[in-house]
Amino acid sequence: MEDVKILQIMPAEGWVAVYDGGDDGEMEEPLACFALVQVDYKNGDGPQTEVRGMAPDEKLMAFVEDAENFVTIRRAEESEDDDEEEDESETED
């Protein structure tokens, strides 16, 4: 397991974590913040700096990338824009 040290957090308003919901398709969860972290994977490469998303997990904050069904992080309006484009293309036909 890697050692993770949070160096800084920044608000993540307008960003969501996307998870694989199986038969229900993708599920989205708003991010609480982005964390600038220093990670040591203990592979001999030394510490690395990364940005990770965080969201509430019951009473704790957790890195969204650690979830088994995590897919990606994207801006919340991207999914809304995609839906609008699909609706427009359907009405043009």
C-alpha positions in Angstrom: 0.0 0.0 0.0 1.2 3.5 -0.8 1.9 6.3 1.6 -0.2 9.4 0.8 0.3 12.8 2.2 -2.1 15.6 1.4 -0.3 18.8 0.6 -3.2 21.1 -0.3 -6.9 20.9 -1.0 -8.9 23.0 -3.5 -12.7 23.2 -4.0 -14.1 21.1 -6.8 -17.4 22.8 -7.4 -18.9 21.6 -10.7 -16.9 18.4 -10.9 -18.2 14.8 -10.4 -16.8 11.4 -9.9 -18.2 8.8 -12.3 -18.7 5.2 -11.2 -19.7 2.1 -13.1 -23.1 1.2 -11.8 -23.3 -2.1 -13.6 -26.7 -2.7 -15.2 -27.8 0.8 -14.1 -25.1 2.5 -16.2 -22.9 5.2 -14.9 -23.5 6.9 -11.5 -22.2 10.4 -10.7 -21.2 11.8 -7.3 -20.3 15.5 -6.7 -16.7 16.0 -5.6 -16.0 17.9 -2.4 -12.5 18.9 -3.3 -9.3 18.1 -5.2 -6.3 17.2 -3.2 -2.7 17.8 -4.2 -1.0 14.8 -2.7 2.5 13.3 -2.4 2.4 9.6 -3.0 5.2 7.0 -2.4 4.2 3.8 -4.1 7.3 2.1 -2.5 8.5 1.0 -5.9 11.9 2.6 -5.8 10.9 5.7 -7.8 10.5 7.9 -4.8 7.6 10.2 -4.0 5.4 11.5 -6.8 2.9 14.5 -6.8 -0.6 13.9 -8.0 -4.0 15.5 -7.9 -6.9 13.3 -6.7 -10.6 13.9 -6.2 -12.2 13.5 -2.8 -15.8 12.9 -1.8 -17.6 12.0 1.5 -17.7 8.3 2.3 -20.1 8.0 5.2 -18.4 10.1 7.9 -15.0 10.3 6.3 -13.5 11.9 3.2 -12.1 9.4 0.7 -10.2 9.5 -2.6 -12.7 8.7 -5.3 -10.0 6.9 -7.4 -9.8 4.2 -4.6 -13.3 2.9 -5.3 -13.3 -0.4 -7.2 -16.0 0.9 -9.6 -14.4 4.3 -10.3 -14.3 5.3 -13.9 -13.3 9.0 -14.2 -13.7 12.6 -13.1 -15.4 15.1 -15.3 -17.1 18.5 -15.2 -20.8 18.1 -14.2 -22.1 20.1 -17.1 -20.4 17.8 -19.6 -23.0 15.1 -19.0 -25.8 17.7 -19.2 -24.3 19.1 -22.5 -24.1 15.6 -24.0 -27.8 15.0 -23.2 -28.8 18.4 -24.7 -26.8 17.6 -27.9 -28.5 14.2 -28.2 -32.0 15.9 -27.8 -31.1 18.5 -30.5 -29.9 15.9 -33.0 -33.1 13.8 -32.4 -35.4 16.8 -33.1 -33.4 17.7 -36.3 -34.0 14.3 -37.9 
